[in-house]
């Protein structure tokens, strides 16, 4: 005969039934609004009652003017950018443009606003935007509005603040990535590198720079070795 584990109920003794509204059953029952905290405390004697901070319905950081969003970023694109751009400002600019996308990848930022956020001059912003645009990463739609190339980084949807209140289901503005890519490819006024983006040219440039730096390091080593040899002979 197998004995019951220590602490289990004895045969013939019914287990005590928990109240219907016990916290252990909360997962399987709808949550009722709490009207009186004292009443809740009396139903659970011997337990402490505490309130935690209010939680957002969607756990993303966001502000009312830049609401929570669903975004997609190409890891290969970020990996190539980390190797290609040797200065900090182009990378900071790319991060800024990614973070300021609205649904559909549009970026409502003027160059003056970019300069203020990055704390640099307006002329530096213009130079960096031109450099980034030459690789087909972003392009200008009109004054104060840019578009991030969808295969590299894309904001698919953004949360509409206030729609989650009063028990309603949260609502989102959503733009399909396929639709954005199709619109760009049909615009023949855009450069080919924008309409059909590719990272191949950046990969080639990275290898060329690596080779160039390797040759420069080898030349410096040879020069130091020659100087040491001349010092020994003299």
C-alpha positions as CSV (number, residue, x, y, z in Angstrom):
1,X,0.0,0.0,0.0
2,X,1.4,3.3,-1.0
3,X,1.2,5.9,1.7
4,X,0.1,9.5,0.9
5,X,2.7,12.2,1.0
6,X,3.1,14.1,4.2
7,X,0.7,16.9,4.5
8,X,-2.0,15.4,2.2
9,X,-5.6,15.0,3.3
10,X,-6.5,11.9,5.2
11,X,-8.8,9.3,3.6
12,X,-12.4,10.1,4.2
13,X,-11.7,13.7,5.3
14,X,-13.0,16.1,2.6
15,X,-10.7,18.9,1.5
16,X,-11.9,22.4,2.6
17,X,-13.6,24.3,-0.3
18,X,-12.1,27.6,-1.0
19,X,-14.4,30.6,-1.5
20,X,-15.5,31.2,-5.1
21,X,-13.8,34.5,-5.1
22,X,-10.5,33.2,-3.6
23,X,-7.4,34.6,-5.2
24,X,-6.3,31.1,-6.3
25,X,-9.3,31.0,-8.7
26,X,-8.7,34.4,-10.2
27,X,-7.2,33.0,-13.4
28,X,-10.4,31.2,-14.4
29,X,-12.9,33.9,-13.4
30,X,-13.6,37.5,-14.6
31,X,-12.3,40.2,-12.4
32,X,-15.0,42.2,-10.6
33,X,-14.4,45.9,-9.9
34,X,-13.4,46.7,-6.3
35,X,-15.6,49.2,-4.6
36,X,-14.5,48.8,-1.0
37,X,-10.9,47.8,0.0
38,X,-12.0,47.2,3.6
39,X,-14.5,44.6,2.4
40,X,-11.9,42.9,0.3
41,X,-9.5,42.8,3.4
42,X,-12.3,41.3,5.6
43,X,-12.8,38.4,3.1
44,X,-9.2,37.4,3.5
45,X,-8.3,37.6,7.2
46,X,-4.7,37.2,8.0
47,X,-3.5,38.4,4.6
48,X,-1.9,41.8,3.9
49,X,-3.5,44.0,1.2
50,X,-1.3,46.3,-0.9
51,X,-1.7,48.2,-4.2
52,X,1.0,48.2,-6.8
53,X,1.6,50.9,-9.5
54,X,-0.8,51.2,-12.4
55,X,0.3,49.2,-15.4
56,X,-0.1,50.2,-19.0
57,X,-2.2,47.9,-21.2
58,X,0.7,47.6,-23.6
59,X,4.1,47.4,-22.0
60,X,6.1,49.7,-24.3
61,X,7.6,53.1,-23.4
62,X,5.7,55.9,-25.1
63,X,4.4,59.4,-24.8
64,X,1.0,60.8,-26.0
65,X,2.6,62.4,-29.1
66,X,4.7,59.3,-29.8
67,X,2.4,56.4,-28.8
68,X,3.3,52.7,-28.3
69,X,4.1,50.9,-31.5
70,X,4.9,47.7,-33.2
71,X,8.1,48.1,-35.2
72,X,10.4,45.8,-37.3
73,X,14.1,46.4,-37.7
74,X,16.4,44.4,-39.9
75,X,19.2,43.0,-37.7
76,X,21.4,42.7,-40.8
77,X,20.9,46.4,-41.5
78,X,21.9,47.4,-38.0
79,X,24.9,45.0,-38.1
80,X,26.1,46.6,-41.4
81,X,25.6,50.1,-40.1
82,X,27.7,49.3,-37.0
83,X,30.6,48.4,-39.2
84,X,30.2,50.9,-42.0
85,X,29.7,54.2,-40.2
86,X,32.9,55.1,-38.4
87,X,31.6,58.3,-36.9
88,X,29.0,58.6,-34.1
89,X,26.7,61.2,-35.7
90,X,25.4,59.1,-38.6
91,X,24.6,56.3,-36.2
92,X,22.9,58.7,-33.8
93,X,20.9,60.1,-36.8
94,X,19.8,56.6,-37.8
95,X,18.6,55.8,-34.3
96,X,16.7,59.1,-34.2
97,X,15.0,58.4,-37.5
98,X,14.1,54.9,-36.4
99,X,12.6,56.1,-33.1
100,X,10.5,58.9,-34.7
101,X,8.8,56.8,-37.3
102,X,5.0,56.8,-37.4
103,X,2.9,53.9,-38.8
104,X,4.0,53.3,-42.3
105,X,7.6,54.5,-41.8
106,X,7.0,58.2,-42.2
107,X,9.2,60.5,-40.1
108,X,7.6,63.9,-39.4
109,X,10.9,65.8,-38.5
110,X,12.4,68.9,-39.9
111,X,16.2,69.2,-40.1
112,X,15.9,72.0,-37.5
113,X,14.2,69.6,-35.1
114,X,16.8,66.9,-35.8
115,X,19.6,69.5,-35.0
116,X,17.9,70.4,-31.7
117,X,17.5,66.8,-30.6
118,X,21.1,65.8,-31.5
119,X,22.5,69.1,-30.3
120,X,24.4,69.8,-33.5
121,X,24.4,72.4,-36.2
122,X,21.8,72.5,-39.0
123,X,24.6,72.2,-41.6
124,X,25.9,69.0,-40.0
125,X,22.4,67.5,-40.0
126,X,22.1,68.3,-43.7
127,X,25.4,66.6,-44.5
128,X,24.5,63.5,-42.5
129,X,21.0,63.2,-44.0
130,X,22.6,63.4,-47.5
131,X,25.1,60.7,-46.6
132,X,22.5,58.4,-45.2
133,X,20.1,59.0,-48.2
134,X,22.9,58.1,-50.7
135,X,22.7,54.6,-49.4
136,X,18.9,54.4,-49.8
137,X,18.3,54.2,-46.1
138,X,15.8,57.2,-46.0
139,X,14.5,59.6,-48.6
140,X,12.7,63.0,-48.4
141,X,9.0,62.9,-49.1
142,X,8.5,66.7,-48.6
143,X,9.7,69.4,-46.3
144,X,9.7,68.1,-42.8
145,X,8.7,64.6,-43.7
146,X,11.1,61.7,-44.5
147,X,10.5,58.0,-45.2
148,X,12.6,55.1,-43.8
149,X,13.1,52.4,-46.4
150,X,10.7,49.6,-45.2
151,X,13.1,46.6,-45.6
152,X,15.6,48.2,-43.2
153,X,13.3,49.6,-40.5
154,X,9.5,49.8,-40.5
155,X,6.9,50.9,-38.0
156,X,3.9,48.6,-38.8
157,X,1.4,49.9,-36.3
158,X,1.0,52.5,-33.5
159,X,-1.3,52.4,-30.5
160,X,-4.1,55.0,-30.3
161,X,-3.9,56.4,-26.8
162,X,-7.2,56.4,-24.8
163,X,-8.8,53.5,-26.8
164,X,-8.0,51.1,-24.0
165,X,-10.2,52.8,-21.4
166,X,-13.6,51.8,-20.1
167,X,-12.9,48.2,-20.8
168,X,-12.6,48.7,-24.6
169,X,-10.2,46.8,-26.7
170,X,-7.1,48.9,-27.6
171,X,-7.1,50.2,-31.2
172,X,-4.1,50.7,-33.5
173,X,-3.3,52.4,-36.7
174,X,-1.7,49.8,-39.0
175,X,0.0,50.1,-42.4
176,X,1.1,46.9,-44.1
177,X,4.8,46.8,-45.0
178,X,4.0,45.2,-48.4
179,X,1.8,48.2,-49.3
180,X,4.6,50.7,-48.4
181,X,7.2,48.8,-50.4
182,X,4.8,48.6,-53.4
183,X,4.2,52.3,-53.3
184,X,7.9,53.1,-53.2
185,X,8.8,50.7,-56.1
186,X,6.1,52.2,-58.3
187,X,7.5,55.7,-57.8
188,X,10.0,56.0,-60.7
189,X,11.2,59.4,-59.6
190,X,13.0,57.8,-56.7
191,X,16.6,56.4,-57.1
192,X,17.1,52.7,-57.9
193,X,18.9,52.3,-54.5
194,X,15.7,53.4,-52.8
195,X,13.2,51.5,-54.9
196,X,15.3,48.3,-54.8
197,X,17.5,48.6,-51.6
198,X,20.5,46.4,-51.2
199,X,23.3,46.3,-48.6
200,X,25.8,44.7,-51.0
201,X,27.6,48.0,-51.8
202,X,28.1,48.7,-48.1
203,X,29.5,45.2,-47.5
204,X,32.0,45.8,-50.3
205,X,33.0,49.2,-48.9
206,X,33.5,47.6,-45.4
207,X,35.9,45.0,-46.8
208,X,37.8,47.7,-48.8
209,X,38.2,49.8,-45.7
210,X,39.4,46.8,-43.7
211,X,42.0,46.0,-46.4
212,X,43.1,49.7,-46.5
213,X,43.5,49.9,-42.7
214,X,45.4,46.6,-42.7
215,X,47.8,47.9,-45.3
216,X,48.3,51.1,-43.3
217,X,49.0,49.2,-40.1
218,X,51.5,47.0,-42.0
219,X,53.3,50.1,-43.4
220,X,53.6,51.6,-40.0
221,X,55.0,48.4,-38.6
222,X,57.6,48.3,-41.4
223,X,58.5,52.0,-40.8
224,X,59.0,51.3,-37.1
225,X,61.1,48.3,-37.8
226,X,63.3,50.3,-40.2
227,X,63.8,53.0,-37.7
228,X,64.8,50.5,-35.0
229,X,67.3,48.8,-37.4
230,X,68.9,52.2,-38.4
231,X,69.3,53.1,-34.7
232,X,71.0,49.7,-34.0
233,X,73.4,50.1,-37.0
234,X,74.4,53.7,-36.1
